[in-house]
Structure formats: C-alpha cells, structure tokens
Amino acid sequence: IYDIVADRAIDAEERADRDAWAACLTGAISRSEYRRGLEDAGFWDVVLEESHTVAPGFSSAVVRAAKPGPAPLTERR
C-alpha cells in the first residue's frame, strides 16, 4: 500500500490541527509505530520504502508486509 509516514510521533495538539489533518499529515504515524503495528498484527518482513517528501517531516511510502495464510488443505488433515 501507499501511505504517508512521519519522521516522528505526532502529539495531540498537532493531531487537532484540522488543516494538517485534511492534508493527511497529522493522521500519519511514525515509521516505528507503523512497523510495530503491523508486526503486532502478525505481519512479518515489513518494509517501508519512501518514495518522496510530501511536507517537511512527512514522506510518502510504499508499505509491504507478509502474513502467513492458513495451511493448505492437504496439511490440515
């Protein structure tokens, strides 16, 4: 997926800025928060590849991760 990631954690006051929220900036989470959230959800091999800067302290990134699926039917028996 593509998403915006922040260089740092965003505080509550910044999140309350409606203009920054509308620009998809203060809804962003930091790279470490993104990685931790995906890993906590069971994803592995998480890669955040920045494509370009969208504003100071914010980048657009391609996010890739894998999650093991169910075992093939032949292995479930």
Disulfide bonds with the S-S distance in Angstrom:
none
